[in-house]
Amino acid sequence: MSQTLDQFQERCEAHGIHTVEVAVPDTQGHLRGKRVPVERFFATTVNDGCAIADAMFVFDMLNDLPDNEFVNMDTGYLDCHLHPRVDTGRILTHRPGYALVFADATDAHGNPHPLAPRSVLGAQIAKCTDKGLDPVVATEMEFYLCTPDWEPVQNHIQYSSLTDALEVEAVLADMRAALIGAGLEVESSNAEYGPGQVEINVSYADAMTCADNTALFKSIVKQVAVQHGLRATFMPKPWTEQSGSGMHVHTSLRADGSNAFADSDGAPNPLMSNWLGGLVEHAQALTFLGAPTVNGPRRIRPYTFAPTHVHWGLDNRTVLARCIAEAGSQGNRVEFRSAGADANPYLVIAGILAAGADGLERQLDPGPMCLGDMYTNPGDCAPLPTDLAGAVEAYEGSGLATELGETFSASYLSIAKAEVAHGAENNPDPDDVNDWERERYLEFS
């Protein structure tokens, strides 16, 4: 999505907008910011921006503030500055009178804030474009639709049924309409393999737009659910015995306006192979970005459609990296399948771009392609971390952590280490999802 200031102002006038939300994703991927009267937005805020406390970049899931060496009482919880990007402006049709723009955050010196997820992603996009390659990304998001008491709206599974639960479809129709109204290109929706679990698919975009779309997707889905007297959760594993909710991330690269993976034919071409090699090389560290809470790694279990080991294949949903490599197809891409639905999309995408770019730089070989059921026979493929402590260990000191920025990585790790301590105290069972986890994550994921 791209538009000029005049175009956005005209759209706001045409839709009777009275309030513009200046939005920035925090470290958990939650949208925060300021609501500005539309007249003031176009008179001053669009040029001058606005301030907000940088504490939001060190919040945990419940807005508590774990010890952090960069943002704390000694630093004074400084303001950072938000710079609205009118090219990202959206009309929120499910909330008449409101529009939203995403903003970049800068520090006191005017530099991109090192802890801001948009800054972290922007740096990785630049590393790709410096190579003449434009990353194209899509996310697939799963969530549970629940009652106000956080029970699933169904007690049975009817995967992709077009007959079952017509009352749920009324809610999903409003979700699709709201997403389309906000500028997202909705492809389809379907019931998933859990009672009350849903997937809504949105088309690909450039990397930053995809991350913006994904954060806004989660916000809109939650808001529309509330408008219907329901709730939606992106908690990755709400119930021990039911399917988890994932964020599958599809990436390809454009060169000279065309998919650089297009000439793959039954196997990745050299560029795709090296990109894939980077994802394989950094897969264990990437697990942390995709599962940054105690609950997230609980999806990583056999026969859950979440990968358990580091491997790749073609159209095979038991592998970590699923490659679409059809002769001459502009749809060729790599699907990275380990992230949970609660993960911060900016950080997951940044990690994937950093890993892939490293694969290109070092011409990494992804190793042999895997065939068949990789749960039953993973062979000598390395296992992924299955708890948060293991994911933290895999990321800390890794090349990926350095690539994403030492300040950012140290700060993000400090949040996670506090989370590990909470989990050890409240639910040490590695396979059980208990009431403490649901109380902590259901509403805010």
C-alpha positions in Angstrom: 0.0 0.0 0.0 1.3 3.4 -0.9 -0.4 6.8 -1.0 0.5 10.5 -0.8 -0.5 12.8 2.1 -3.1 14.4 -0.1 -4.6 11.1 -1.1 -4.8 10.0 2.6 -6.4 13.2 3.6 -8.9 12.9 0.8 -9.8 9.4 1.9 -10.2 10.5 5.5 -12.6 13.3 4.4 -14.6 10.9 2.2 -15.0 8.4 5.0 -15.9 11.0 7.7 -12.8 10.3 9.8 -12.7 12.1 13.1 -9.7 10.3 14.7 -6.4 9.0 13.4 -4.6 6.4 15.4 -0.8 6.7 15.2 0.3 3.1 15.8 3.6 1.5 16.6 4.1 -2.2 17.4 5.7 -2.9 20.8 8.0 -5.8 21.5 5.1 -8.3 21.8 3.7 -7.1 18.5 0.8 -5.3 20.2 -0.2 -2.0 18.6 0.3 1.0 20.8 0.3 4.7 20.1 -1.9 7.9 20.3 -5.4 8.8 19.1 -5.2 12.2 17.4 -8.2 14.4 16.2 -8.1 14.3 12.4 -7.7 18.1 12.1 -4.7 18.2 14.4 -3.2 15.1 12.7 -3.1 16.8 9.3 -2.2 20.2 10.7 0.7 19.2 13.0 1.2 15.5 13.9 1.8 14.4 10.3 5.0 16.6 10.3 5.9 16.9 13.9 5.0 13.4 15.1 4.3 12.6 18.7 6.1 11.2 21.8 5.5 8.0 23.7 7.4 6.3 26.5 10.0 3.8 25.3 8.9 1.5 28.2 6.6 -0.2 25.7 9.6 -1.8 24.1 10.4 -3.7 27.3 6.9 -4.8 28.4 6.2 -8.4 28.9 2.8 -9.9 27.9 1.0 -8.3 30.9 2.7 -4.9 30.6 5.0 -5.6 33.6 8.6 -4.3 33.3 11.3 -7.0 33.8 14.7 -5.7 34.7 16.3 -4.2 31.6 19.7 -2.6 31.2 18.6 -0.2 28.5 15.2 1.0 29.7 14.7 1.4 33.4 14.3 3.8 36.4 17.9 5.0 36.0 17.4 5.9 32.4 14.1 7.5 33.4 11.9 5.6 30.9 12.5 8.2 28.2 10.2 9.2 25.5 10.8 8.1 22.0 9.4 9.9 19.0 6.9 8.5 16.6 7.0 9.6 12.9 3.7 8.8 11.1 4.1 7.1 7.7 1.1 8.4 5.7 1.8 5.8 3.0 0.7 3.2 5.5 -2.6 5.0 6.3 -5.7 2.7 6.6 -9.4 3.4 7.0 -10.9 1.2 9.8 -14.3 0.4 8.3 -15.3 -1.7 11.2 -15.0 1.4 13.5 -16.5 4.2 11.5 -14.8 7.5 12.0 -11.3 6.0 12.7 -8.2 5.7 10.5 -4.8 4.3 11.4 -1.2 5.1 10.3 1.9 3.1 11.3 4.8 5.1 12.6 8.6 4.7 12.9 10.2 5.2 16.3 13.4 7.2 16.8 15.5 7.8 19.9 16.6 11.0 21.5 19.3 11.5 18.8 16.9 11.0 15.9 18.2 7.5 15.1 15.9 4.5 14.5 15.1 3.2 18.0 17.2 0.0 18.5 14.4 -1.8 20.4 11.6 -0.9 18.0 10.5 -3.9 16.0 9.9 -1.8 12.9 13.6 -0.6 13.2 14.8 -4.2 13.5 12.9 -5.3 10.4 13.8 -2.2 8.4 17.5 -2.9 8.9 17.1 -6.4 7.5 15.1 -5.3 4.6 17.8 -2.9 3.7 20.4 -5.7 3.7 18.4 -7.5 1.1 17.7 -4.5 -1.1 21.4 -3.7 -1.0 21.9 -7.0 -2.8 19.3 -6.0 -5.4 16.7 -8.3 -3.9 13.2 -7.2 -2.6 11.8 -9.7 -0.1 8.1 -10.7 -0.6 6.4 -12.1 2.4 3.0 -13.6 3.4 1.9 -14.9 6.8 -0.8 -17.5 7.5 -2.5 -16.9 10.8 -4.5 -19.3 13.0 -6.6 -18.3 16.0 -9.4 -19.6 18.3 -12.8 -17.9 18.5 -14.0 -18.1 22.0 -16.9 -17.1 24.3 -16.4 -14.2 26.8 -15.4 -16.9 29.3 -12.6 -18.1 27.0 -14.3 -21.4 26.0 -14.1 -22.3 22.3 -17.3 -21.5 20.4 -17.5 -25.1 19.2 -16.9 -28.4 21.0 -16.1 -30.4 17.8 -13.8 -30.2 14.8 -15.1 -29.8 11.2 -12.1 -28.9 9.2 -12.9 -26.5 6.3 -16.7 -27.4 6.5 -19.0 -25.1 4.5 -22.0 -26.5 6.3 -21.1 -26.5 9.9 -21.5 -23.5 12.3 -23.3 -20.9 10.2 -23.5 -18.6 13.3 -19.7 -18.5 13.3 -19.6 -17.6 9.7 -21.5 -14.4 10.4 -18.6 -13.3 12.6 -15.9 -14.4 10.1 -17.7 -12.5 7.3 -17.4 -9.3 9.4 -13.8 -10.0 10.0 -13.1 -10.5 6.3 -14.9 -7.3 5.5 -13.0 -5.3 8.2 -9.7 -6.6 6.9 -10.6 -5.7 3.4 -11.7 -2.3 4.5 -8.3 -1.7 6.1 -6.5 -2.5 2.9 -5.6 -6.2 3.4 -6.2 -8.5 0.4 -8.2 -11.4 1.9 -7.8 -14.6 0.0 -10.0 -17.0 2.0 -11.0 -18.3 5.4 -11.7 -21.7 6.7 -12.3 -23.7 9.9 -9.0 -25.3 11.1 -8.2 -28.5 12.9 -9.4 -27.4 16.4 -12.8 -26.7 17.8 -13.5 -23.0 17.1 -10.1 -22.6 15.4 -10.0 -20.5 12.3 -7.5 -19.5 9.6 -7.9 -16.4 7.4 -5.4 -16.0 4.6 -4.2 -12.6 3.4 -2.2 -12.1 0.2 1.6 -11.4 0.1 3.2 -8.0 0.2 6.6 -6.4 0.6 8.2 -7.4 4.0 7.3 -4.3 6.0 3.7 -4.1 4.7 3.3 -7.8 5.5 4.4 -7.2 9.0 2.1 -4.2 9.4 -0.8 -6.2 7.9 -0.2 -9.0 10.3 -0.1 -6.8 13.4 -3.3 -5.0 12.1 -4.9 -8.4 11.3 -4.6 -9.5 14.9 -5.9 -6.2 16.2 -8.9 -6.2 13.8 -9.8 -9.9 14.5 -9.8 -9.3 18.2 -11.9 -6.1 17.9 -14.5 -7.7 15.6 -14.8 -10.7 17.9 -15.6 -8.3 20.8 -18.2 -6.5 18.6 -20.0 -9.9 18.3 -19.8 -10.5 22.1 -17.0 -13.1 21.6 -13.2 -13.2 22.0 -10.3 -14.2 19.8 -7.0 -15.5 20.9 -3.7 -16.1 19.1 -2.2 -18.0 22.1 -0.1 -20.7 20.4 -1.3 -23.6 22.5 -4.4 -22.8 24.6 -5.3 -26.4 25.5 -3.1 -29.3 25.9 -5.1 -31.7 23.8 -6.2 -29.4 21.0 -4.3 -28.1 17.9 -2.0 -25.1 18.4 -2.2 -21.9 16.4 0.7 -21.0 14.1 2.1 -18.2 12.0 3.5 -19.7 8.8 5.8 -17.3 7.0 6.3 -17.5 3.3 9.2 -15.7 1.7 10.5 -15.2 -1.9 12.8 -12.6 -3.5 12.1 -10.3 -6.3 14.9 -9.2 -8.7 14.1 -6.9 -11.6 10.4 -7.2 -10.8 10.2 -11.0 -11.1 10.3 -13.8 -8.6 14.0 -14.8 -8.4 12.9 -18.4 -7.4 10.7 -18.8 -10.5 13.2 -21.0 -12.5 13.2 -23.7 -9.8 11.9 -26.9 -11.2 11.2 -29.7 -8.7 14.1 -28.5 -6.6 15.3 -25.0 -5.4 17.3 -23.0 -7.8 20.8 -21.9 -6.6 19.5 -18.6 -5.1 16.5 -20.3 -3.4 18.8 -23.1 -2.2 21.2 -20.6 -0.5 18.3 -18.7 1.0 16.9 -22.0 2.4 20.4 -22.8 3.6 20.4 -19.7 5.8 17.1 -20.7 7.3 18.3 -24.2 8.1 21.6 -22.8 9.5 19.8 -20.4 11.9 16.6 -22.5 12.5 17.3 -23.2 16.2 17.9 -19.6 17.0 14.9 -18.6 14.9 12.7 -20.7 17.2 13.2 -18.1 20.0 11.7 -15.4 17.8 8.8 -17.6 16.8 8.1 -18.9 20.3 9.1 -16.2 22.8 6.8 -17.2 25.7 6.5 -20.2 28.0 3.5 -21.4 26.0 4.9 -21.0 22.5 7.3 -24.0 22.4 4.5 -26.3 23.5 3.4 -26.5 19.9 6.7 -28.1 19.0 5.6 -31.7 19.5 5.2 -34.7 17.1 2.1 -34.9 14.9 0.9 -31.4 15.6 1.7 -30.0 12.1 4.4 -27.9 13.9 7.9 -29.0 13.0 10.1 -30.7 15.6 13.5 -30.8 13.8 15.6 -28.8 11.4 14.8 -30.1 7.9 13.3 -29.1 4.6 11.3 -30.6 1.8 9.0 -29.8 -1.0 5.2 -29.9 -0.5 5.5 -31.7 2.8 3.8 -30.3 6.0 5.9 -32.4 8.4 9.1 -30.4 7.6 10.3 -27.1 9.0 10.9 -25.4 5.7 8.4 -26.3 3.0 9.5 -25.3 -0.5 7.2 -24.6 -3.4 9.5 -25.1 -6.4 7.3 -25.5 -9.5 8.7 -25.0 -13.0 8.5 -21.4 -14.0 6.1 -20.4 -11.2 5.9 -16.9 -9.9 4.5 -18.4 -6.7 7.7 -20.3 -5.8 8.6 -19.6 -2.2 9.9 -21.0 1.1 7.4 -21.5 3.9 8.9 -21.4 7.4 6.5 -23.3 9.7 7.7 -23.1 13.3 6.5 -19.7 14.6 3.4 -19.5 16.9 0.5 -17.1 16.2 1.5 -14.9 19.1 4.9 -14.2 17.8 5.8 -10.6 16.8 5.6 -10.7 13.0 8.2 -7.9 12.6 10.8 -9.9 14.6 10.0 -13.3 13.0 10.2 -11.8 9.5 13.4 -9.9 10.4 15.0 -13.1 11.7 14.0 -15.0 8.5 15.4 -12.2 6.3 18.6 -12.1 8.3 19.0 -15.9 8.1 18.2 -16.0 4.4 20.6 -13.1 3.6 23.4 -14.9 5.5 22.7 -18.0 3.4 23.1 -15.9 0.3 26.2 -14.2 1.5 27.9 -17.4 2.5 26.3 -19.6 -0.2 25.0 -22.0 2.4 23.9 -25.5 1.4 20.6 -26.5 3.0 21.6 -30.2 3.1 19.6 -33.1 1.6 15.9 -32.8 0.9 13.7 -34.8 3.3 10.9 -37.1 2.1 7.9 -38.6 3.9 6.9 -38.4 7.6 9.6 -36.4 9.3 8.0 -37.0 12.7 8.5 -40.7 12.6 12.0 -40.7 11.1 13.8 -37.4 11.5 17.1 -39.2 11.2 20.1 -37.1 12.2 18.3 -33.8 11.8 18.9 -31.5 14.7 15.9 -31.1 17.1 14.3 -27.7 17.7 14.1 -26.4 21.2 10.9 -27.6 23.0 10.8 -25.1 25.8 11.5 -21.4 26.3 14.7 -22.0 28.2 16.1 -24.1 25.3 15.0 -21.4 22.8 16.7 -18.7 24.8 19.9 -20.8 24.9 19.8 -21.3 21.1 19.5 -17.6 20.4 21.8 -16.1 23.0 25.2 -15.5 21.6 24.1 -16.8 18.1 25.1 -15.2 14.8 21.4 -14.3 14.4 21.3 -12.4 17.7 24.3 -10.4 16.5 22.8 -9.8 13.1 19.5 -8.4 14.6 21.5 -6.0 16.9 23.2 -6.6 20.1 21.2 -4.0 22.0 17.9 -5.4 20.7 18.9 -9.0 21.4 20.1 -8.3 24.9 16.9 -6.5 25.8 14.6 -9.1 24.2 16.5 -11.9 26.0 16.0 -10.2 29.3 12.2 -10.2 28.8 12.3 -13.9 27.9 14.5 -14.9 30.9 12.0 -13.3 33.2 9.3 -15.3 31.4 11.3 -18.5 31.9 11.4 -17.8 35.7 7.7 -17.2 35.8 7.1 -20.5 34.0 9.3 -22.5 36.2 7.5 -21.2 39.2 3.9 -21.6 37.9 4.0 -24.5 35.5 7.1 -26.7 35.3 5.4 -29.5 33.4 6.8 -29.3 29.8 3.7 -30.8 28.2 0.8 -29.4 30.2 -1.0 -26.1 29.5 -2.5 -25.1 32.8 -4.8 -22.3 34.1 -1.8 -20.0 34.9 -0.8 -20.1 31.2 -4.3 -19.4 30.0 -4.7 -16.6 32.4 -1.4 -15.1 31.3 -1.7 -15.5 27.5 -5.3 -16.1 26.3 -6.4 -12.5 26.3 -3.2 -10.8 25.4 -1.8 -13.1 22.7 
